[in-house]
Amino acid sequence: MDIATILLAVGGGFLGGAMNALAGGGSFATMPTLIAIGLPATNANATSNFALLPGAGASAWTFRDELGPIGGARPRQLAAITFATALIGSALLVVTPTDVFDLIIPWMLLLAFLILLVGKHAAAWLEQRVTIGRRSLFVAQGLLGVYGGYFGGGIGMMTTATYGLLAGAHPREMFAVRTLMLAIANSAAAFIFIGFGMIRWWACLPMLAGALVGGWSAAALGRRVPATPIRIWTLLWTATVTIAFFVRAYR
């Protein structure tokens, strides 16, 4: 691996870590970068997952004192569901042929983009019209776990929208639980990806370092930059990446 490839991996990690710290969607930066430097899509997804894991874990630890029930469900219950279903999702990725995953990626990116675009507003609209019990929250958490283990793009906003709809939770109340679930899903997937040799460490380690620096830098920047420009930039970036993957898969 030459210097240019290392710098590209570090840069992709920096951007991904910054996006996760500011608005979410970090995998929209890390996975395309890994594919650009030559990794097959399935390996790129697994490597991206691990590169962003320390940042997710650090965030979960930071907010550990704010953990509390969501919609009558204890964090420990949601964590168990998330870990088990994320193992299933990551195992599904292992058995998915790369050429098939290449065709699936654009649709998952499109779903993640739409969640980033309208998820919060849709959850608020539905919350005023729908009341759903704790069992439905458990089912939804299981689906989020499978998605997080298999792909994970936009999973933070999906979780926010789900908790808002099914638990009627205010965004600030759900932040600690949501962050913990993301870290657990990434951790469960990491067990599978490491066990099956899916992670390309030569690309993962420099990307991981870049993600840590990017997350720390963006957290400091986020206190001074208004939320609207950050959101607009994030949506433009994710839309561009989504279109690029559709062209790549179906041209």
N, C-alpha and C positions, 0 to 999 in steps of 0.2 A: 504494500500500500504506500503510495507516494504522499508527499506533503500536501499536495492539492486536495487529494481525497480526504486526508485527515482534517484539513481546514474546512472542507465542505460538510463533513460529519459534525464537527464542532459547531459550525454556523447553523446547521439545521437543528441541532439540539438547543442552541441558544434561543433561536426563534420559537421552537416548540415550548420550551420552558417559560419564555416570556408570555406566550399566548395563554398557556394554562394559568399563569399567575394573574393575568389581566381579565380574560374573558372566556377561557376554555378553548378547546379545539386544537390543542398542541399537536396531535397526531396529523393534522393537515399540513404541518411543516416537516415533521420527522419522517413519516413514511414516504412521501414523495422524494425526499432527499436520499433516503436509502435505496430506493428503486433507481434513482438517477446515477448512483455510484455502482450499480450493477447487481443488487440483491434481487432474487425472485420475490414476488409480492408477498407470499406467505412468510418467508424469512424476514422480509422488511417489516411486516406487521409485528412479528414476535420480537424482533430486535428493538423496534420503536417502543413496544410495551415496556420492556425492561429498562430502556434508557430513561423513560419518564417516571419509573417507579419510585426512585428516591425522593423526587419532588413531591409526589403524592403522599408518600409516607411521612415526610417532614410536615406537610400541611395538616395531615390527620393528627399528628402528635401535638402540633401547636394548638389545635382546638379541642383537645381531649377533655378539658374541664367543662366544656359546654355541651357535652353529650347528654341527650335526654330522649324520652320516648317520642315517637312520631306516629300520630294516628292510633295511639293505644298499643303500638308495637315497640318492644324494647330493642335497643341497639344490638344487644347480643343475639336476639332472634333474627333480625335482619342480616347481621353479619354471617351467621351460620348459613342462611339461605344463599346469600351472595357468594360465599366461598364455594359451596357445593355446586351451584349452577355455573359459576365462572370456570370451574374445572371442566364441566361438560362443554361449555362454549369453546374453551381453548383446545380441548381434545377434538372437537369438530374441525377446528382450523388445521390441526395436524393431518387429518385425513382428507382435507380438501385439496384436490390437485391445483397446482399453481395456475394453469390455464383457465380453470373454472373460477378461481378466486379473482383473476384478472377481470372477468366479466361481472363478478358480484360487486367488486369494490366501488365502481361509480354509483351504483344504486344505494349503497350504504353511506357513501359520502353525501349523496343527495338528501337522504333521510336526515343525516346529521346536520346538514346545512339548513334544512327546513325547520328542524328543532331549534337551532340557534336563532333563526329568523323569527319564528312565531310561537315557540314553545311556551315562553313565560306568559304571553298574552292569552294563548289558547287555554292554558291551565287556569288563569284567573277567570276567564269567561265560563268555563265548564264548572268551576268551583261554585259559582253562584247558582247553578242549575242542577247539579248532580251530587248525591250523597252516597258514598260507597264505603263498605265496612273494612275491618282489619284483614279479613281473609283475602279480599281483592288486593290489598296492599302487599300481602305476602306473595301472591301470584305475580303481581307486577314486578316485585323485587327479584323474583326468580327469572323473569324474562330479561330484566336489566342485567342480571348477573351473566346470563348466557351471552347477551350482546357484548357486555364488557369483556368477557373472556375471548370471544370470537374476533371482535374488531375494536370496539371501544371509542370510535370517533364520535365526539359530541355527547358522550355518555353523561357528562356533568350536567348539561342542560336538560337532557332527557330525565335525569333523576330529579332535578329541580321541578320540572313540569309535573312529573308523576306525584311527587310529594305534595305539591300545591293542589292537585286535583283530588287525590285519594285521601289525603290526611288533612287538607285545609291548613297546611303549615305556612307560616310567614317565611320568606326567604332567609331571614336572619336566624330563625329558629332551626331551620333544616341544614344550615351550613356545615355544622360539625359532623352530623350523621352522614350527610351526602359525601363529604370529604373522606370519611372513614370507609364508606362503601366502595368508593373508587379505589382507594389504596388496597382494600381486601381483594377486589376483583383483579387488580393488576398483580397482586402477590400470588393468588391462586393460579393465574395464567402463567406466571413465571415458573412455577413448579413444573408444569407440563412442558413449557417451551424448553427449559433447561434439560429436563429428562429426555426429551426427544431430539436434542441437538438442533433446535430451531434457531437459536440466537447466534448471530455472527459477531463474536466478541471484538474482532479487530475494528469493526465499525461502531459497535455498541458503546465501548468504553470512552472514546473521544466524544461521542454524542451525549453520553450521560454527563460528562464534565461540562459540556456546553449548556445542557439543560439546567444544571444546578446554578451556573452563573447567570443564565438568562432569567430563571425564576426569581433569583434574589434581586437582580437589577430591576426587573419589571415591577416587583413588589414595591420597591422604593419609588419608581417612576409613577406607579399607579396612584399614589397619594397626591400627586401634583397635576396629573392630566385629567381633564373631564372625561366622564364615562362615554359620552356620545361619540367623540372622534375614535375612541378605542373600539367601540362596537361597530362603527361604520367600516373601519379598516379591517376588522376581523371578518365581517360579512363579505367584503370585497375579496379578501384573500381566499376564504373558503369557497366562494363561488367560482373563482378562477381555477382553483385546484380541482374542483368537481368537474368543471367543463373539460379541463385537460385530461382527466382520467376517462371521461366518456369518449373523447376523441381517440385516446390511446387504445381503448378496448374495442371500439366499434368502427374505426375508420376503415 
